[in-house]
Amino acid sequence: MPVIKSVETMIVQLPTRREHKWTGLTEVIGRYVIVRITDSDGRVGWGEAPALKDWGGEFGRYFGESALITRAVIDTYLAPAITGVEVGDIVELHRRMDAIIRGYPYSKAAVEFAAYDLAGRWLDVPVHVLLGGRARTRVPVTHSIGLISVEEAVAEAAQLAREGIRTIKIKIGVDPERDVRIVHAVREAAGEQMEICVDANEGYATPGEALQVIRRIEPCRIKYVEQPTMGIERISEVARKIDIPVMADESAWNAHDVLQIIREGTVQIVSIYTTKSGGLYKAQEVAAVCRAAGIVCNVNGSIETGIGNLANVQLALASPAVTLSCVIPVSVPAEAQTGQIGGIYYKDDLLAGPMRLVDGAIEAPTGPGMGIDVDERKIEQYRVRD
């Protein structure tokens, strides 16, 4: 039985296609930690932590992990703890990581992704098989429009509609007047067939302020409102007073958070991350609790590079609870880009080949492990040197 022999970390920075920000974000996306695990037979598995210091749970319940913090946690604590674990023993992997240090779910997720990739390559099966099988063959993509100008958003929405993207998420929560204006403008530019959702990232100070904005955008036929304010109790208050479904994101990090959401009884959607819970294994716990409670889900993320995004795709393929379009990138290296913008946030990627987008959905990768090989030349090209 092969065992984990070594764990290496490196920081990369991908060039962005355009600025992409949301409420509360103070640093550029794409500066993330890459993990490479090698087993005793010489196989390699890859993982990623899309760590952002500004991203954490409500009221300080959880906290941000910068790239430097994540690398230090993995190098100092997690790597020594998991050396010698048998390839494929994900339960033991988590037991050792949780025993050596509390918290740091993004750091643990990055290590776990690499371990799953390694196990899939050893067994010659895709990771979704290790997660229980495939619930679907394609993952519909929601394209996220960040905090850009109304004019830029209108142009982007029109192109997305031409490309066949079927769902757009608009970042709001900064200024009520701007928020109302951009939602109406995107609806007009994208057409009536486009599904539109909005995400305030806890940006509204009170449920009342959130409700005022939501009622002004209701005519735009909004699919759901994501995390309008901070706090499970307060987003539940919003949910009680509107017909549009409310999604919990910052309020839903793990299965315990979902139990609290269920007790409130009003939030209808939970956004599952492969990272907030600490990896695919624990993200499945979130999905299982949601499904038992009748809460529908999507897979969301922090605009990962292709390495982390493959974990998103594998979870979405395997989870029956994930019935909504997913807010994830379409990871495409520079040489395969053709001017498409749907799901494209970077000018290049770390994968050796592109994800395939068909009718607004990512087709299931067919390779073993996470499904697409990593281009190590690209990692060296975009590696951030100390």
C-alpha positions as CSV (number, residue, x, y, z in Angstrom):
1,M,0.0,0.0,0.0
2,P,1.6,3.4,-1.0
3,V,1.8,6.1,1.6
4,I,2.2,9.8,1.6
5,K,6.0,10.6,1.3
6,S,6.2,14.3,1.0
7,V,4.1,17.5,0.9
8,E,5.3,20.7,-0.9
9,T,3.7,24.1,-1.0
10,M,4.1,27.0,-3.4
11,I,2.3,30.3,-4.0
12,V,1.2,31.3,-7.5
13,Q,-0.4,34.5,-9.0
14,L,-2.5,34.2,-12.1
15,P,-3.1,37.3,-14.3
16,T,-6.8,38.3,-14.2
17,R,-8.9,38.9,-17.3
18,R,-10.4,41.9,-15.5
19,E,-10.7,43.1,-11.9
20,H,-13.1,41.0,-9.9
21,K,-14.1,42.2,-6.5
22,W,-16.9,41.8,-4.0
23,T,-18.0,43.6,-0.8
24,G,-15.3,43.3,1.8
25,L,-12.5,42.0,-0.5
26,T,-9.3,44.1,-0.3
27,E,-6.8,42.0,-2.3
28,V,-6.6,40.6,-5.8
29,I,-7.9,37.1,-6.6
30,G,-5.6,34.4,-7.9
31,R,-2.7,34.6,-5.4
32,Y,-3.2,31.2,-3.9
33,V,-1.3,28.2,-2.4
34,I,-0.7,25.1,-4.5
35,V,0.0,21.8,-2.8
36,R,1.9,18.9,-4.3
37,I,1.8,15.5,-2.5
38,T,4.1,12.7,-3.6
39,D,3.5,9.1,-2.5
40,S,6.0,6.3,-1.9
41,D,5.6,5.0,-5.5
42,G,6.4,8.4,-7.0
43,R,2.8,9.4,-7.9
44,V,1.8,13.1,-7.5
45,G,-1.5,14.7,-6.5
46,W,-2.3,18.4,-6.6
47,G,-4.4,20.7,-4.3
48,E,-5.1,24.3,-3.9
49,A,-6.1,26.8,-1.2
50,P,-7.8,29.9,-2.6
51,A,-7.0,31.6,0.7
52,L,-8.2,35.2,1.3
53,K,-7.5,37.1,4.5
54,D,-10.8,39.0,4.1
55,W,-12.9,35.9,3.9
56,G,-14.3,34.5,7.1
57,G,-17.5,33.6,8.9
58,E,-19.9,36.0,10.5
59,F,-19.1,37.9,13.7
60,G,-15.6,36.4,13.8
61,R,-16.8,32.8,14.0
62,Y,-14.2,31.8,11.5
63,F,-11.3,33.8,10.1
64,G,-9.4,34.6,7.0
65,E,-6.4,32.6,5.8
66,S,-3.9,34.5,3.6
67,A,-1.6,32.6,1.3
68,L,1.3,33.1,3.7
69,I,-0.7,31.8,6.7
70,T,-1.9,28.8,4.7
71,R,1.6,27.9,3.6
72,A,2.9,28.2,7.2
73,V,0.1,26.0,8.5
74,I,0.7,23.3,5.9
75,D,4.5,23.3,6.1
76,T,4.7,23.5,9.9
77,Y,1.8,21.4,11.1
78,L,-0.1,19.5,8.4
79,A,2.7,18.1,6.3
80,P,4.6,16.4,9.2
81,A,1.3,15.1,10.6
82,I,0.1,13.3,7.4
83,T,3.4,11.9,6.3
84,G,3.1,8.1,6.3
85,V,-0.7,8.1,5.9
86,E,-1.9,5.4,3.4
87,V,-3.0,6.8,0.1
88,G,-6.8,6.9,0.0
89,D,-7.3,6.9,3.8
90,I,-9.1,10.3,3.9
91,V,-10.6,9.6,7.3
92,E,-7.1,9.2,8.8
93,L,-5.9,12.2,6.9
94,H,-8.5,14.4,8.5
95,R,-8.1,12.8,12.0
96,R,-4.4,13.7,11.9
97,M,-4.9,17.2,10.6
98,D,-7.6,18.0,13.1
99,A,-5.5,16.6,15.9
100,I,-2.5,18.7,15.2
101,I,-4.2,22.1,14.8
102,R,-7.7,23.4,15.2
103,G,-9.4,25.3,12.4
104,Y,-7.7,26.4,9.2
105,P,-10.2,24.7,6.8
106,Y,-8.6,26.2,3.6
107,S,-5.2,24.8,4.5
108,K,-6.7,21.4,5.3
109,A,-8.8,21.4,2.1
110,A,-5.8,22.0,-0.1
111,V,-4.0,19.1,1.4
112,E,-7.1,16.9,1.2
113,F,-7.6,17.8,-2.5
114,A,-4.1,16.6,-3.3
115,A,-4.7,13.4,-1.3
116,Y,-7.9,12.7,-3.3
117,D,-6.2,13.4,-6.6
118,L,-3.4,11.0,-5.6
119,A,-5.9,8.3,-4.5
120,G,-7.9,8.6,-7.8
121,R,-4.7,8.4,-9.8
122,W,-3.6,5.3,-7.8
123,L,-6.9,3.6,-8.3
124,D,-7.3,5.0,-11.9
125,V,-10.8,6.5,-11.2
126,P,-12.1,10.0,-11.1
127,V,-12.5,11.6,-7.7
128,H,-16.3,11.7,-8.0
129,V,-16.2,7.9,-8.0
130,L,-14.5,8.1,-4.6
131,L,-17.2,10.5,-3.4
132,G,-19.9,8.0,-4.2
133,G,-20.5,8.2,-7.9
134,R,-21.8,10.7,-10.5
135,A,-25.1,12.4,-9.9
136,R,-24.9,14.3,-13.2
137,T,-22.7,14.5,-16.3
138,R,-22.4,18.3,-16.6
139,V,-22.1,21.2,-14.1
140,P,-24.1,24.3,-15.2
141,V,-22.1,27.5,-14.6
142,T,-23.2,30.8,-13.1
143,H,-21.0,33.7,-14.3
144,S,-20.2,36.2,-11.6
145,I,-20.2,39.9,-12.4
146,G,-18.1,41.7,-9.7
147,L,-18.1,45.3,-8.5
148,I,-17.5,46.8,-11.9
149,S,-19.2,49.8,-13.5
150,V,-22.8,49.5,-14.8
151,E,-21.5,50.1,-18.4
152,E,-19.0,47.2,-18.1
153,A,-21.6,44.9,-16.6
154,V,-24.1,45.6,-19.4
155,A,-21.5,44.8,-22.1
156,E,-20.4,41.6,-20.3
157,A,-24.1,40.5,-19.7
158,A,-24.9,40.9,-23.4
159,Q,-21.8,38.8,-24.5
160,L,-22.7,36.1,-21.9
161,A,-26.1,35.8,-23.3
162,R,-24.6,35.3,-26.8
163,E,-22.2,32.7,-25.5
164,G,-25.0,30.6,-24.0
165,I,-24.4,31.2,-20.3
166,R,-27.8,30.8,-18.6
167,T,-27.3,32.3,-15.2
168,I,-25.6,35.5,-14.0
169,K,-24.8,36.5,-10.4
170,I,-24.4,40.2,-9.8
171,K,-22.3,41.4,-6.8
172,I,-24.2,44.1,-4.8
173,G,-24.1,45.3,-1.2
174,V,-22.0,48.5,-1.8
175,D,-24.4,51.3,-2.5
176,P,-28.2,50.8,-2.8
177,E,-28.7,53.1,-5.7
178,R,-25.9,51.6,-7.7
179,D,-27.1,48.1,-6.8
180,V,-30.7,48.8,-8.1
181,R,-29.3,50.4,-11.3
182,I,-26.9,47.6,-12.2
183,V,-29.5,44.8,-11.6
184,H,-32.1,46.5,-13.9
185,A,-29.4,47.2,-16.5
186,V,-28.1,43.6,-16.6
187,R,-31.6,42.2,-16.8
188,E,-32.3,44.4,-19.9
189,A,-28.9,43.6,-21.5
190,A,-29.1,39.8,-20.8
191,G,-32.7,39.3,-21.8
192,E,-35.6,37.6,-20.2
193,Q,-34.3,34.1,-20.7
194,M,-31.3,34.7,-18.5
195,E,-31.6,33.7,-14.8
196,I,-30.2,36.4,-12.5
197,C,-29.2,36.1,-8.9
198,V,-27.6,38.7,-6.6
199,D,-25.0,38.5,-3.8
200,A,-24.5,41.2,-1.2
201,N,-21.7,39.4,0.7
202,E,-23.1,40.7,4.0
203,G,-22.9,44.2,2.6
204,Y,-26.2,45.7,3.9
205,A,-26.0,47.0,7.4
206,T,-29.5,45.9,8.5
207,P,-32.3,43.6,7.3
208,G,-34.3,46.7,6.6
209,E,-31.8,48.2,4.2
210,A,-31.5,44.8,2.4
211,L,-35.3,44.6,2.1
212,Q,-35.6,48.1,0.6
213,V,-33.1,47.1,-2.2
214,I,-34.6,43.7,-2.8
215,R,-38.1,45.1,-3.2
216,R,-36.8,47.5,-5.9
217,I,-35.2,44.7,-7.9
218,E,-38.0,42.2,-7.5
219,P,-39.4,43.2,-11.0
220,C,-36.1,41.9,-12.5
221,R,-37.2,38.3,-11.7
222,I,-34.4,37.4,-9.2
223,K,-33.7,33.7,-8.8
224,Y,-32.2,34.1,-5.3
225,V,-30.7,36.7,-3.0
226,E,-27.4,35.6,-1.5
227,Q,-26.2,36.6,2.0
228,P,-27.9,40.0,2.1
229,T,-26.5,40.8,5.6
230,M,-24.4,39.3,8.3
231,G,-25.8,36.7,10.7
232,I,-28.0,33.6,10.3
233,E,-30.8,35.2,12.3
234,R,-30.7,38.4,10.2
235,I,-30.7,36.8,6.8
236,S,-33.6,34.6,8.1
237,E,-35.4,37.8,9.0
238,V,-35.0,39.0,5.4
239,A,-36.1,35.6,4.1
240,R,-39.4,35.8,6.1
241,K,-40.4,39.0,4.4
242,I,-39.8,38.3,0.7
243,D,-40.9,35.6,-1.8
244,I,-37.4,35.4,-3.4
245,P,-35.4,32.5,-1.9
246,V,-32.5,33.5,0.3
247,M,-29.1,31.7,0.1
248,A,-26.7,31.4,3.0
249,D,-23.0,31.6,2.1
250,E,-20.9,33.4,4.8
251,S,-23.3,32.0,7.3
252,A,-22.8,28.4,6.2
253,W,-19.3,27.0,6.6
254,N,-20.0,23.5,7.8
255,A,-22.7,21.0,8.8
256,H,-23.0,22.5,12.2
257,D,-23.9,25.9,10.7
258,V,-26.5,24.3,8.5
259,L,-28.2,22.8,11.5
260,Q,-28.5,26.3,12.9
261,I,-29.9,27.5,9.6
262,I,-32.5,24.6,9.6
263,R,-33.6,25.7,13.1
264,E,-34.3,29.2,11.8
265,G,-36.5,27.6,9.2
266,T,-36.5,30.2,6.5
267,V,-33.4,30.0,4.4
268,Q,-34.0,27.8,1.4
269,I,-30.6,27.6,-0.3
270,V,-27.1,26.9,1.0
271,S,-23.9,27.6,-1.0
272,I,-21.5,24.7,-0.5
273,Y,-17.7,25.3,-0.8
274,T,-15.1,22.6,-1.1
275,T,-13.0,24.7,1.2
276,K,-15.0,26.4,3.9
277,S,-15.8,23.0,5.5
278,G,-12.2,21.8,5.2
279,G,-12.3,19.7,2.1
280,L,-14.5,17.4,-0.1
281,Y,-15.1,14.8,2.7
282,K,-16.6,17.4,5.0
283,A,-18.4,19.3,2.2
284,Q,-20.3,16.1,1.6
285,E,-21.5,16.3,5.2
286,V,-22.9,19.7,4.5
287,A,-24.6,18.5,1.4
288,A,-26.1,15.5,3.2
289,V,-27.6,17.6,6.0
290,C,-29.0,20.1,3.4
291,R,-30.6,17.3,1.4
292,A,-32.2,15.7,4.5
293,A,-33.7,19.1,5.4
294,G,-34.9,19.9,1.9
295,I,-32.5,22.7,1.4
296,V,-31.2,23.0,-2.2
297,C,-27.5,23.9,-2.9
298,N,-25.0,25.0,-5.4
299,V,-21.2,24.8,-5.3
300,N,-19.5,28.2,-4.9
301,G,-15.9,29.3,-4.5
302,S,-13.3,32.0,-4.5
303,I,-12.5,32.0,-8.2
304,E,-10.0,29.2,-8.0
305,T,-7.3,28.3,-10.5
306,G,-8.0,25.1,-12.3
307,I,-6.4,23.0,-9.6
308,G,-8.9,24.0,-7.0
309,N,-11.7,24.4,-9.5
310,L,-11.4,20.7,-10.4
311,A,-12.3,19.9,-6.8
312,N,-15.4,22.1,-7.2
313,V,-16.4,20.2,-10.3
314,Q,-15.9,16.8,-8.8
315,L,-18.1,17.7,-5.8
316,A,-20.8,19.2,-8.0
317,L,-20.8,16.0,-10.2
318,A,-21.1,13.7,-7.1
319,S,-23.6,15.6,-4.9
320,P,-27.3,15.0,-5.3
321,A,-28.0,18.1,-3.2
322,V,-26.3,20.4,-5.8
323,T,-29.2,21.1,-8.1
324,L,-28.5,24.8,-8.8
325,S,-26.1,26.3,-11.3
326,C,-22.6,26.6,-9.7
327,V,-20.6,29.8,-9.3
328,I,-17.3,28.4,-10.4
329,P,-14.8,29.3,-13.1
330,V,-14.4,27.6,-16.5
331,S,-10.6,26.9,-16.2
332,V,-8.9,27.3,-19.6
333,P,-5.2,27.8,-20.3
334,A,-4.2,30.8,-22.5
335,E,-3.5,28.7,-25.5
336,A,-7.0,27.3,-25.6
337,Q,-8.8,30.7,-25.0
338,T,-10.8,32.0,-27.9
339,G,-12.3,35.2,-26.6
340,Q,-15.0,33.6,-24.6
341,I,-15.7,35.4,-21.2
342,G,-18.3,33.1,-19.7
343,G,-16.7,31.7,-16.5
344,I,-13.3,33.1,-17.5
345,Y,-11.6,35.2,-14.8
346,Y,-7.9,34.6,-15.7
347,K,-5.9,35.1,-18.8
348,D,-4.2,31.7,-18.2
349,D,-4.5,28.7,-16.1
350,L,-2.4,25.9,-14.5
351,L,-4.1,23.0,-16.2
352,A,-2.6,21.1,-19.1
353,G,-5.9,21.2,-21.0
354,P,-9.1,23.2,-20.9
355,M,-12.4,22.4,-19.2
356,R,-15.1,22.0,-21.8
357,L,-18.1,24.3,-21.7
358,V,-21.2,23.0,-23.6
359,D,-24.6,24.7,-23.5
360,G,-23.5,26.7,-20.4
361,A,-22.2,23.7,-18.5
362,I,-18.8,22.1,-17.7
363,E,-18.6,18.6,-19.0
364,A,-17.3,16.0,-16.5
365,P,-13.5,15.6,-16.9
366,T,-12.7,12.0,-17.9
367,G,-9.2,11.5,-16.5
368,P,-8.3,9.8,-13.2
369,G,-8.0,11.8,-10.0
370,M,-9.3,15.3,-10.4
371,G,-9.6,14.6,-14.1
372,I,-7.2,16.9,-15.9
373,D,-3.4,17.0,-15.6
374,V,-1.5,20.0,-14.1
375,D,0.9,21.9,-16.3
376,E,4.0,22.2,-14.1
377,R,5.6,24.6,-16.5
378,K,2.7,27.0,-15.8
379,I,3.2,26.6,-12.1
380,E,6.8,27.6,-12.5
381,Q,5.8,30.5,-14.7
382,Y,3.4,32.0,-12.2
383,R,5.1,31.0,-9.0
384,V,5.7,33.8,-6.5
385,R,9.3,33.7,-5.4
386,D,10.2,34.7,-1.8
